[in-house]
Amino acid sequence: MTDEVSADLETALELAREWKVDGVELRGVGERRYPDVSDLERARVPELLREWALPVSAVSPGLFKIATPAAPRPETRILHWEDAAMFRRHRDAETVARDHLERLLPLSIDAARAVGASTIICFSFDRGEGQQPGRAPDWVVDVLKDAAARVGSAGLTLALEVEHICWGDVGSRSADIVARVANPALRINWDPANAYRAGEDAPYPEGYAAVRGLVRHVHYKQASTLPDGRRAFTPSGVIDWKGQVDALRRDGYDGWITAEPHVTPKVAQARRTVEALRALLESV
């Protein structure tokens, strides 16, 4: 993942080439997520990738990693100012969702084609503060149905990332969303560490069992429980990656695995993560 190394893409690509990786995944470029960047950066990114001769596994523009539009509750209508505030919040969330569907998604499809990526990473909407994990609302599924249809028509795959703040936070709930969308263009970006952070105690094998056969893309990092009880990403951790990678191999997975350490110091940890992943792949 280029921005796990540096926000400057050219620096990240130089190091990626030095570390002899097979390809890169694009997410952040400068202060923005690709391809929602400046016109100059949008033009330069494909050029830099060609110069460094690095294939792109996927682009991750942050699609639908946004608030879930929630209709105001009846009790807020008692006070007009509160009713108005809740109405504006709902309207604003819907506006952002439409922007992702009507502007960011087509932009992402064009960007994926420009860099030769066949996969676009997406999310299943932020549940919102105080909202307990549960089955995704029909509205979320309907948006993803529309998005999957558009991406599929472009000959690409939309990979739903398992993410702890979203409706698809663990294996079973992510698989449920894919089943309800019922379009082969929507598959899973499996991230066991994200699932662990969401409360899935054994992402492999239990969480993986739910998404088995649906995995199109994989993110590799570690997580553990800190002394204060919080679950966090850490340089080493409890995810059974050897078992997970061996299961992917047995199940015929032939996609990418992206090193995404999500810890600091960035360059040193990214290099160590690449080395650890390479050793793991060679061992199985």
N, C-alpha and C positions, 0 to 999 in steps of 0.2 A: 504494500500500500504506500504510494509515493509520499503522501503527507505524513506518514508515520516516521519518515526519514527527514524530510524538510518541506516547508511550505513553498520553497523555490523548486519548481519542477526540474529545472536543468541540473541542479545539485543532486536531487533525488535520483534522476536517471543516471548521472555519472557514477554515483555510488552503487546503484543497482547493477550497472554493467561491471563495475569493479568486483562486486560480490558474485558475479556469474549466475544471476537468477534467470529464470526462463521467460519472465514477463512481469508486467506491473499492473496494478489496479489503480484507477484514477478516482480520486475523491476531492480533496482540497487542493486548490491552486491559488497561492497568495491568500487573500482574505475571504475567498468565496469557494463554494463547491462547484466543480466542473460539471456541466458546461455553462452554468449561470455566472459567467465571468465577463470581463471586458471583451470587446470585439478583437482587440489586439491579442489577448491571451487565447481566445478561441481559435484565432488563426495560427498562432505559434505552436500550440500544443501538438497537433498532428505533425508539424514540421520537426519538432524536437524528437518526437518518437521515431520518426523515420531516420533522423540523424544518428540516434543512438541504437537503432535497429532492435527495439524492444516491443514485442507484441503486447496488446492490452487484453487482460483477462475479462475485465468488466469496468463499467463506469458506475459510480455511486453518487448521483446528484442530490440525494436527500429527499427523493420523491415520497410524499405523504408522511414524512416524519414531522408532522404538524398536528395542531390541536384537533381533536374530534369535535365537529359542530354539535353542541348539545342544546336542545330546545329549552327555553326557560321553564322552570318548574312553576306550577300554578301558585305556590305560596309566595313567589316573588311579586305577584301582581298586587299584593296588598299595598305596597309602597310604590308609588309611581316612579320615583327616581331609581329604585332597585330594579323594577321591571324594565325601565329604559336601559339601564346598564347591562342587564342580562341579554336583552334584545340585541344591543350593539355587539356584545361579545359573540353571540351566535352568528350574527350577520357577518362579522369580520372573519370568523373561522370559515364560514362557507365561501367567502370571497377568496381566501388564501387557497382553499381546496380547489376551487374552479381554476385559479391561476396555475396550480400544479398540473391539473388535467389538461387545460387548454393551451398553456404556454410552455411550462417546464418539460412536460412529457414529450411533445414534438421536438423541442430543442434537444432533449436527451437522445431521442431516436436518431436525429441527424448527427449528433456528436458521436454516438456509438458507431455509426457507419463511417464517419470521418476517420476514426482511429482504428477501425477494424475489429471492434469488440462485438461479440454476439449476445452479451448479457448486460442488462441494466438492473441494478439493485434498487429495490424499493422497500417501503415500510408499511405498517398497518395502522397508522395514526397513533399519536400520543393519547393514552387513555385520559390523562388529566389528573391533576393533584387530587388525592382523596378517592379516586375511582379505583375500586378493587379489581384485580384481575378477573377476567371472565370471558364469556363468548363474545366475539366481535359483533357489534350492532349490524343490522342488515344494511344500513346506509354505507358503512365502511366496505362491506362486501360488494355492494353495487358499484362503488367508485373503482374498486380493484377489478371488477368484471369489465368495465369500460376500458380501463388502462390495459388490461391483458389483451383485449380484443385489438386495440390499436397497435400494441407492441408485436403481437402475433402476426398481424397483417403486414408488418414491416419485416417479417422473417427473423425476428429476434426473440429472446426470452426475457421475461420479467422475473427476477429472483427475489422473493420476499425474505428480508432479513429477520431472523429471530432476534428480537430486541426487548430488553427488560421493561422499558417504559411504554411499550406498544401493546396492542391487543394480541398480536402474535408474539408472545413473550417466551413461551416454552414450546417444546416439540408438539404436544397434542393440540394446543390452540392454534399454532401456525398451520398444522396439517388440516385442521378443521376449516380454516379460511380458504386454503387451496381447494379443498373438496367442495365447498360452497360456491366458489368462483367457477369451478368445473370447466377450465380452459387449459389445455396443455401448454399454453404459452406462459402460464404462471407456475413457477416452481419455487423451491426453497433455497435460500442462502443460509446454510446451516452454520451456526456459531455456538458451539457447546459452552464456551465461557459466558456468553451473553445469557444463555438459558440458565446456567448456574447462578448468575447474578440475579436472575428473576425468581429464583427459589427452586429450580429443578435440581434436586440433590445429586442425581446421577444422569447427567446429559447423555453419557454413554454408559450403559446400554439403553436405559429406559427412554430417555428423550429421543434418541436416535431411532428407536423402534417405531415411533409415531411418524417420523418423516422419511423413513427408509423407502427408497424408490422415488422420492420426490426431490432429492437433493441435486441441484444444478451447480452450486458454487459453495465453497467452504472458506471460513475465516479461522485462522489459527492463532490462538493466544491462550494464556493461562489465567486462572482465577482461584481465589481461596477466601476463606473466612478470616477476617482480621481479629485481633484480640478483643476488640470492642463489639464483636458480633456482626459487623457489616461485611457484606460480600463485595469484593473488589478485584480488579485486574491486577495481577502480580507477576513478577519475572518467572517465578515457578509456582506451581499450584496443584490442584487436586483433579484436574481433568485427565481422564484416562485416554491420552492421545494415541498411545500405541494400540490400544484396543480399538479406538475409533478409526484410525487409519487402516488397520488390518481389516475391519469390517467394510469400510469403503472399497478396499481392494477386492474383497470376496464378492461384494455386491456389484462389481463391474463399473464402479465410478471411474470416469475418465476425464473429469473436469479439473479445474484449477483449485489449488489451496493457497490462499493469500496469507502471508505473514503480516499480522496486525497486532504488534505487542501492546500498544496502548499504555505504555509506561515510559518513564524517563530514567536516565538521559536518552534522548530519542535515537541518535545515531548509534551509540554503543548498544542499546537494547535491541534496535532493529537488526543490527549485524548478528548479535547473539541469537535472536529469534530465527533468522534465516539459517544460521548454522545448525541450530537445534532441529529445525524442520527438515533440513536436508539430511541430517543424520538419521532422523526418524524414518523418513521415506526410504532411505537406503536399507534400514534394518528390516523392513517388511517387504 
